[in-house]
Amino acid sequence: MTEAYFEILRAGTNSSIQDQGRKNLYHIGITISGAMDQKIFKISNALVDNNLNEGVIEFAYQGPLLKLKNGSVNFAITGNIDFNIIRKNSIIEKGRCFQNYFLDKDEELDLIYTKNSVFGYLAVEGGFKIEKVWNSYSTNTKAKIGPNNGEKFSIGEKIYLKKPEVKNFEKKKIEYNNSIATTIRTIKGTNFDYFSKEAKNNFFNEEYQVTNLSDRMGMRLEGPKLENITNTNIKSEGLVKGVIQVPADGNPIIMFSDHGTIGGYPKIAVLATADHDRAAQFTPGTKIKFNMVDLSEAEVMFQNYLKITKSYLNKINEIN
C-alpha cells in the first residue's frame, strides 16, 4: 500500500513534533523539552484514540498548511486556533478545536493562527511515522535533538503517518475552558534571600509584561527591576522548568521546556507546576502578576490540575 503523508505547503512558525518530554537526562545536559501546554497536548491525543504520549505537531502563532497525500486520517486540533479544512471540491469548512475530523486524500488542513494564545496541537490517529530519540518524540531545535534531525518543519517536507487510512470514524468532542487568568502562583526560589525587601514586594505586587523575547526556552519579562543585594551571578546550578532567573538587568526570565540544564543567574521563584501550561500561552504584551504559595499549597494545586486533566479525558470517553 502507498504510504500516506502530509505534504507541507506552509511550515508555519516553530512547527515541530512534541510529546510529554525527555525524562531523566539532566545529568548529561539534556533538558526535558516536550509540549509547552501538556494538558491540551494530551487531550489532542485522546480525541483520536491515541496513547496520551504519542507525538503530535506543536505550532506557535501560525500553524502549517498541510495537504494529505494518499489514504485518509482522523485528526484533532487543540488550543484556541482559527483553522480551515479545504475539501476536494474546494469547499472551505471552518474547523472547531477540541473535536476530531475526517480528512481524505488531496484535502488540506490550514492552521491559520492561534487566537490570544501561543501554542496549538495537531494529533492524528495512530501518530506520525517518526523515531524516538532517547525515548521521546520531542524536538529540541536549540540542541538539534529529536525527530526531523532536531529541526522544526520546513516547506516541501513530508510527514508520514503510521496509520494509512481510517477504518471506522467516530466523532468525538468536548467543551474546553481556555483560562485567561494572568496571575501566576509561585514558590520561593533557592536564591530568594538574595533580593531586597523592595524587590520582593515589587515581584509579588506589581505587574510584569511579557516581551517579544519569548520562545520554548524561556519568557523574558519587563517591569520593576528586581534589586539583588548579594550577587548578580552565582556558580552555575541545576535548573528546572518554571524556575524564574533574574540577570543583572533586574528583569526576570521564566524558563520553559527547552531551558538550559544549568544557569548562573539567581533564582527568585519557581512557577507552581499547575500553572506551567497557562503561563506558556501568554502572548507578548500580556501583563501578569505573581502570587506566592508554599510547597504544600503547590502540591494540592498540582493534584487538582491532574484531576481536571483527567476529567477532560474521561469526558471524551463518556460523551462519545
Secondary structure as the mmCIF struct_conf table of DSSP 4:
data_model
#
loop_
_struct_conf.conf_type_id
_struct_conf.id
_struct_conf.beg_label_comp_id
_struct_conf.beg_label_asym_id
_struct_conf.beg_label_seq_id
_struct_conf.end_label_comp_id
_struct_conf.end_label_asym_id
_struct_conf.end_label_seq_id
HELX_LH_PP_P HELX_LH_PP_P1 THR A 2 ALA A 4
STRN STRN1 TYR A 5 ARG A 10
BEND BEND1 THR A 13 ASN A 14
STRN STRN2 SER A 16 GLN A 18
BEND BEND2 GLN A 20 GLN A 20
BEND BEND3 ASN A 24 ASN A 24
HELX_RH_3T_P HELX_RH_3T_P1 TYR A 26 ILE A 28
TURN_TY1_P TURN_TY1_P1 GLY A 29 GLY A 29
BEND BEND4 MET A 36 ASP A 37
HELX_RH_AL_P HELX_RH_AL_P1 GLN A 38 ALA A 46
TURN_TY1_P TURN_TY1_P2 LEU A 47 ASP A 49
TURN_TY1_P TURN_TY1_P3 LEU A 52 ASN A 53
STRN STRN3 VAL A 56 ALA A 60
BEND BEND5 TYR A 61 GLN A 62
STRN STRN4 LEU A 65 LYS A 69
BEND BEND6 ASN A 70 GLY A 71
STRN STRN5 SER A 72 THR A 78
BEND BEND7 GLY A 79 ASN A 80
STRN STRN6 ILE A 81 ILE A 86
TURN_TY1_P TURN_TY1_P4 LYS A 88 ASN A 89
BEND BEND8 SER A 90 SER A 90
HELX_LH_PP_P HELX_LH_PP_P2 ILE A 91 ILE A 91
STRN STRN7 ILE A 92 LYS A 94
HELX_LH_PP_P HELX_LH_PP_P3 GLY A 95 GLY A 95
BEND BEND9 CYS A 97 PHE A 98
STRN STRN8 GLN A 99 GLN A 99
STRN STRN9 ASN A 100 ASP A 104
TURN_TY1_P TURN_TY1_P5 LYS A 105 ASP A 106
STRN STRN10 GLU A 108 THR A 114
BEND BEND10 LYS A 115 VAL A 118
STRN STRN11 PHE A 119 VAL A 124
TURN_TY1_P TURN_TY1_P6 GLU A 125 GLY A 126
STRN STRN12 PHE A 128 PHE A 128
BEND BEND11 LYS A 129 LYS A 129
BEND BEND12 VAL A 133 ASN A 135
STRN STRN13 ASN A 140 ASN A 140
TURN_TY1_P TURN_TY1_P7 THR A 141 LYS A 144
STRN STRN14 ILE A 145 ILE A 145
BEND BEND13 GLY A 146 GLY A 146
TURN_TY1_P TURN_TY1_P8 PRO A 147 PRO A 147
HELX_RH_3T_P HELX_RH_3T_P2 ASN A 148 GLY A 150
TURN_TY1_P TURN_TY1_P9 ILE A 155 GLY A 156
STRN STRN15 LYS A 158 TYR A 160
STRN STRN16 LEU A 161 LEU A 161
BEND BEND14 LYS A 162 LYS A 163
BEND BEND15 GLU A 165 GLU A 165
BEND BEND16 LYS A 167 ASN A 168
STRN STRN17 LYS A 173 LYS A 173
STRN STRN18 THR A 183 LYS A 188
TURN_TY1_P TURN_TY1_P10 THR A 190 ASN A 191
HELX_RH_3T_P HELX_RH_3T_P3 PHE A 192 TYR A 194
STRN STRN19 PHE A 195 PHE A 195
HELX_RH_AL_P HELX_RH_AL_P2 LYS A 197 ASN A 205
BEND BEND17 GLU A 206 GLU A 206
STRN STRN20 TYR A 208 SER A 214
BEND BEND18 ASP A 215 MET A 217
STRN STRN21 GLY A 218 GLU A 222
BEND BEND19 GLY A 223 PRO A 224
STRN STRN22 ASN A 228 ASN A 228
BEND BEND20 ILE A 229 THR A 230
BEND BEND21 THR A 232 THR A 232
BEND BEND22 LYS A 235 LYS A 235
STRN STRN23 GLU A 237 GLY A 238
TURN_TY1_P TURN_TY1_P11 LYS A 241 GLY A 242
STRN STRN24 VAL A 243 GLN A 245
TURN_TY1_P TURN_TY1_P12 ALA A 248 ASP A 249
STRN STRN25 ILE A 253 MET A 255
TURN_TY1_P TURN_TY1_P13 SER A 257 ASP A 258
BEND BEND23 THR A 261 THR A 261
STRN STRN26 ILE A 262 GLY A 263
BEND BEND24 TYR A 265 TYR A 265
STRN STRN27 LYS A 267 LEU A 271
HELX_RH_3T_P HELX_RH_3T_P4 THR A 273 ASP A 275
HELX_RH_AL_P HELX_RH_AL_P3 HIS A 276 ALA A 280
TURN_TY1_P TURN_TY1_P14 GLN A 281 GLN A 281
HELX_LH_PP_P HELX_LH_PP_P4 PHE A 282 THR A 283
TURN_TY1_P TURN_TY1_P15 PRO A 284 GLY A 285
STRN STRN28 LYS A 287 MET A 292
HELX_RH_AL_P HELX_RH_AL_P4 LEU A 295 ILE A 319
#
